[in-house]
Amino acid sequence: MLIGIIGSGNIGAAFARALAKAHIPAVVANSRGPESLKALTDELGPFITAGTREEAASADLVLVAVNWSKLPQALAGLPAWNGRIVIDANNPIEAPLFKPAELNGRLSSEIVADLVPGARVVKASNHLQAQLVSGDPKAEGGRRVLFLSGDDTAAKAEVAHLIDRLGFFGIDLGALSVGGSLAQFPGGPLPTLNLVKFG
């Protein structure tokens, strides 16, 4: 399975580092072009390569981690999603002040899903701090927990398999309407919880 990453900020880069540690190849892209990613790809090569947004978005599974206000621009004009999997790792906050975005009563994942029509959206990798995503998932002696949620069972199974390959312990929170609310930051009770599964 080809993996793409759109966004090279804290979470996008942390996910790339986690993939590289597990020897899983991926192509990462940002709004500034492949040349701007040389330091990251030099660090994480040969597993992580730089590409265009279109190249990253053409992968079978695409993690999106972009500043909330820039999401519409980052996802505009990309190839049709045609049932491919999008991991929504975004949080509806505006850096640098971490001011909550106005969602008008909607969940952030519902808004992301509207921006990737035809994709199978799975919410994951948004609730842990970046250093925990890129760090050793077994540092505390168990397996660090990553929550996921979505409305497509097969897509969630693919993401759960990837989470397992990365060394984390995935917990399925159910549908986006449930899990998206629980894991959303700010507002949900689960973000920033560093839970570990033992045994």
N, C-alpha and C positions, 0 to 999 in steps of 0.2 A: 504494500500500500504506500503510495506516494503521499508525503505530508507537506503542507505549506503553512507558513506563518505570515500573517499580515500584521505588521507592527513590530518594531524592534526596541520598544521601551522596556521598562522593568520586567513586565510579565512576559512579553514576547521573547526577550533575550533569555529570561530564566527558563522558559519552556524549551528554547533551543539548546541551552546548556544541559537540561535534563535529557533531551533526546541524544545529544552527543555522548553523554556519559554512558548511555545504553546502546551506543553504536547504531542508532536509528537515523537514517539520512532524512534531511528535510531541506526545503528551500525557503529562505526568509526574505521578506520584502518590506520596504517602507516607502514613505512619500518622497524621500530624497534621492532614491535611485540606488542601484546595486553598489556603486562606487563608495557610497557613504557607509557601507557595512563591512569594509575591508578589515577593520580591527576585530570585529566579531567573528568573521569567517576565518581569519588567521588564527584566532584563539580556538575555534571549534572545528576546523577542518580536520579531515576531509569530509566529515559527515554533514556539516551544515554549509550550504552554499548560498550565495546571494542571487536574487533574481528580481524580475519586475513584479508589480502587483498582479499582473495578468498571469504570470507563470506560477506564482504562489497560489492564486485563486483557482488554477486549473487542476490542483492536486485532488486526490480522492478524499482527503480529510484536511480541512483548513482551520487552523486556530486563528481567531481574530482578537487582537488585544491592542486597541487604539484609544487614544484620548477621546472621551465621550463626544465632545463637540465636533471632533474631526471624523467621526464614524461615517456620516453620510457621504462625505467627499472620498474617504478611503475606500468605500465599497461601491462607488458609482462607476458605471461603465465597464464592469467586469463581465467575463463570459457567463452565459447562462449556467445556473447551478445544477440543474438536471438531477436532483436527488442526491448530490454529493453532501458530505457531512461537514457542518460548520460547528466548531467548538466556540461558543460564546464565552470568552474570558474577560468580558468588559464589566466595568462598574460605572453607574451613572453619577460620576462626580467630576467636578471641574478643577483640574490642577491649576495653579499650585496651592490654592486655598482649600481644596477638597470640599468645595461647596456642592451640596446635592443638586443635581439637575432637576428641572421640572418635567415630570413624566405624565402629568395630567391623569393620574390614577392608574396608569398602565405599569406593567412590569418591564424592566429594561430588556429582558429577553424577547418580549413581544415586539418591541421596537426594533431590535436587532433582526428578528425573523422577517419583519417587513422589508428590511434593507437587503435581504438575501432570498428573494422569492424563489421557491423551488428547492431550496436547501433543506436538509434535515438537521435541525438545530439541537445541539446538546449544550446545556449550561455546565461548565466545568472550569477548573483552574483559576477561578476568580476570587476565591475566598481565603487563600493563603497568601502571606507576604512573599514577595519575589524570592528572597533568600531561602525560604523553605521549599519553594518549587524547584530551585536549582540545587539545593543542598542534598545531603544524604537522606533518603526517605527512611532509612533504618537507624538513624543516629541515636534514637532513644531506646533502642533495643527491640522495638516492634516495627510496625510499618505505618508511616504517616498516612492519615486519611485524606483522600480527595473525594469531595462530593460531586455527583453528577445528576442531572435531571434532563428529561426530554420526553417528547410525545411519540417518538419512533423507537420501538423496541430493538430493532436490528442496529440502528445507529448507536443507541446507548451501549449495546453489546460490543460494538467495535471500539468505542471510546473506553469502555471498561477494560477491554483487552489491552489497549495501549497503556492505560494507567497501571495495570498489573506489570507490563513489560518494563515500565519505568521504576518499578519497585514500590509503588504506593499501594494502598488498600482502598479500592473504590467502594463508595456507598451510594446506591441509587436512591434518590429522594423522590422518585416518581415523576409525574408529569411536570412540564414547565410551569403550569399554573400553581403547583405546590412547591416544588423544589426551587424554582426561580425566585419565589418569594422568600424562602428560607435562607438561600445563599446570597441574596442580593445585598450589596453594600453601597450606601447605608440602608438600614431598615431591617434587614434580616437578622436572626439570632446566631447564625453560624459563621459569618465572616470573622477572620482573625483567630478562630479557634484552632489550635494546633493539637489535634487529637491523634492518638496512636493506638493501633490495633495490636494487641499482644496475642500470641498463640496461633 
